[in-house]
Amino acid sequence: LFSNANLQESQEYKNQLQKALEGDTTAMNEVGVALAEGTGTRANQFQAVVWFHRAAELGDAHGAGNLGLHYYRGMGVNQNKVLAAKWFMVCHALDALRCQPSEYLPHLHLTKRQRQTAWQAAMAWLRARPDLKNNHGERPWFGEDEYPKVFRG
């Protein structure tokens, strides 16, 4: 049997998808959430990760956080604790410290080396995007100090 997946998609999902295709990062994250939860469309964890990654790459904090959750859970991607921590740290930086990786990091059971690797990857990612700012218009990861101190050690 052939089915038309579009017949099963809600209008809200279609609207968000159109906005996402036009470059709206909030909509990209929302499309990822819909795909992850199967809300308004069929659940598809792999495609959810694709949309979370697109949103995160464009500086969307929620996309970065959701990408971290998918790496943590191994949903749509191979489970990878270091990448999960990286994206939680990126989310933390982009949303002006409201996202608290300290809530997730203990569950990852990272070694000191893994925490350092995740930290370095997050900082390299942030610094490679000098146009990104947090939701207060700041770029604290470009300062002289290590940022944020809570992730050292």
N, C-alpha and C positions, 0 to 999 in steps of 0.2 A: 504494500500500500504506500502511496505517496501522500504526504500531508504538507500543507502550507503552514509553516511555523508562524508566519505573519498573522494568520487568523487567530492564533492563540495569544498574540501580544496585545496588551492593553494600550489604550490611547496615551496614557501617561508615560508608559515605557517608550512608545514611539516618539513622543515629544522630547523626552530626555535624550533619546538616541540621536535625534536630529540636532539638538543643541550640542551634544558631544561631538558629533561629526563636524560641526562648525567651529570647534575649538574651545568650548566652554568646559573648563576643568572641573567645576562643580558637577556639571551634568555627566562628565566622564566617570566621576566617582559614583554618582547615583546609578548610572547604567551598570557599573560593576556591582554595586549593592543589589540591584534587581536581579542580575544574573547569579550572584552568589546565593541569594535567598529564594530565587524562583518566583519573584514578585512581578507580575505583569508580563512575564515571559518564562520560558523554560530555564530551569537552573542549569548553569554551565560554569563550573569553577574555573576551567582553563580560560574561557573568554572573560570571566570576571577579573582574573589576574591581568589579562591584557589591558583592560580598561583602567584598572587601578594603577598599573605601571605607566600608562599614558598620562594619567592625571598627575601621578607623582613626578614624572620626568618634567612636567611643566610647572612644578612647584606647588601642587595642591597637597596641603598637609593631611587631609582626610584620606586622599588616595595613598599617600605614603604610609599612613597608619594601617589602612586596610591591606596594603601590600605586605606589610610586616606581619599582620595577623595570618595571612594566607601562607607565608613562609613558615611561620610558627606552627601552624596546624597541618601543613603539608597538603593544602587544598588547592588543586589546579597547578601545583608545582611540587617538586620534591621538597620535603621538609629540610629547612636549612636555618639553624639557630643563629648563625652569624649574620646572614642576610636579614633575618627577622629583626635582630637587634639594630642593624644598620638602619633599616627603614623606620623603626621606632625612634631612633635618635634623630633622623632627618625630620620626622613628624614633629618631634619635640622642638626642634629649632625653628621650623616654619610656622608653627602655631603659637609662637611667643611663649613657650614653656607651659602651655595648658595641658598638652599631652604629657603624661608622666611615664617615661619608660621604666622608672623604678617600680611601677606596678607590674610590669611584664618581665623585666630582666631576671628576677629571682626564679621565675618559672622556667626560664631557658636553661638554667644550670650551666652557664658558660664558664670556661676556664678563664684565668687572667689573660692568657694569650688571645683567646677568642674575643673577649671584651675589647682588647686593644685593637684587634683586627677590624671589628665592627665599627669602633670609634674612628679609626683612621679612614675606613671606607666612607663613613658618613661625612667626615670633614672634607675629604677629597671631593666627594660629590657636591657638597655645598660650595666649596671654594671654586669649583670648575664652572659655577653658574653665578658670576658676579652680579647679574641683574636681579637675582632673587632676593626678596626681603620677606621678613616675617609679617604677620598681620598688623604690626605696629610700624611698619616701614623701616625696620632696623635690619642690620646684618651683623649680629653679634659674633658670628663665627669668623669674621675678618679682623677681630681685635688682636691686640698684642698678647693677651692672656689666653691660656687654654680655656676652651669653652665646651660645655659647662663643667665645672670642676667635679660635680658629682659622678661623672663617668670615668674618672681617672682611677687607676689602681686596680 
